[in-house]
Amino acid sequence: SNALKFTPEGGEITVTVSQEDSPKGEKYVRTHFWVKDNGIGMTQEFQKRLFESFVREDNARVRKVEGTGLGMAITKYIVDKSEGSIEVKSELDKGTEFHVTFDFERGESPIEEMVLPSWEILVVDDDEELCRSAADSLSEIGVHADWALDGYTAIEMVEKRHEQHRDYYVVLLDCKMPEIDGIETARELRRRIGADVPILLMSAYDWDDIEDEARAAGITGFISKPLFKSTLYHCLSPFAEQNVQKADLPAEPQMDFSGKRLLVAEDNELNWEIASELLSEVGFVLDWAENGRLCVEKFEAAQPGHYDAILMDLRMPEMNGFDATRTIRAMAREDARKIPIIAMTADAFADDIKACLDCGMNGHVAKPLNMQELLRLLQKYC
């Protein structure tokens, strides 16, 4: 907390953690914590008394910050009782670094092996230290990461690889950046390269506050800061599972859906254009509903049997996909009960899929759309 108190607005605080074998034996692991800031710093004289009780440096900048002078004494007491160590390096007007070391007993639960395929991904953040740290963490789990420090550079890098048919496997995009923020960058990326490359938005903010705008811009999902190695692994591993599933499938025969009619409920115009172009190539005739309410109205106005299936986005204005499905299923006509309704959503957790099935949908396909998976579902039901 001292780093926060004594680092002015616009400063930087970094926390680094590393582990190594402990000299106490195999049952222990030595863990190092470094907290470094570029705040007001301390004089050499004060550092000698830093861990004494009720001691605060006597200058105007310190007096502006409330405190008792007990914090560091209590910290030193806890570290000593835990048989650890604490060291400090500081220079006035340049900043401070604390280094704390503990020997912890190893847990009994097995350590999860975190390994991903040798993908190439892009990390985009205006904080170079974060980019370096993320790249190091990704390297430890088998992934190579390039990075860009602003949205415009990222757009150039992604588009260049797209033109070379070497798309990044995933793009990790910071939400708050100068000049062009993450959501606007994602919107421009989707315009230039389409929907095939997953884009995950990185932020310390609440996802609920920005989700609607992010989804509309074509963002696939969310990854919370800080970017621990485990956070990166668990957010990226579902894409590895999808890749394995696709690799295990036999080649699809050529499909022909000539004359089949689809009603597509999708509020994102870019997503609609991509789906329309790809599905029309295999013979589908498509109608577009920009939200759940229009989807219900178009289905109700059509003659029974006019549509062969409905593709239903879940998150839409006016009426969401769940409510639209329930409304259609409740209509007093035979095709309303029988028409296949397939959910399209980036929410691929078990609870989300169950919610789709519980409200009357027949199946589920993840965004960005995997066309082979979608066509298999449509072939099953149409």
KAUR-V510806 format. One line per field, one symbol per residue. burial: b if it has 16 or more other C-alpha atoms within 10 Angstrom, else e. Layout:
burial = ???
This chain:
burial = eebeebbeeeeebeeeeeeeebeeeeebbbbbbbbbbbbbbbeeeeeeebbeeebbbeeeeeeeeeeebebbbeebeebeeeebbbeeebbeeebbbbbbbbbbeeeeeeeeeeebeeebbbbbbbeeebbeebbebbbebebbbbbbbbbeebbebbbeebeeeebbebbbbbbbbeeebbbbbbbbbbeebbbbbbbbbbbeeebeeebeebbbbbbbbbbbeebebeebbeeeeebeeeeeeeeeeeeeeeeebeebbbbbbbbbebbbeebbeebbebebbbbbbbbbbbbbeebeeeeeeebbbbbbbbbbeebbbbebbbbbbeeeeebbeebbbbbbbbbeeeeebeebbebbbbbbbbbbbeeeebbebbeeee
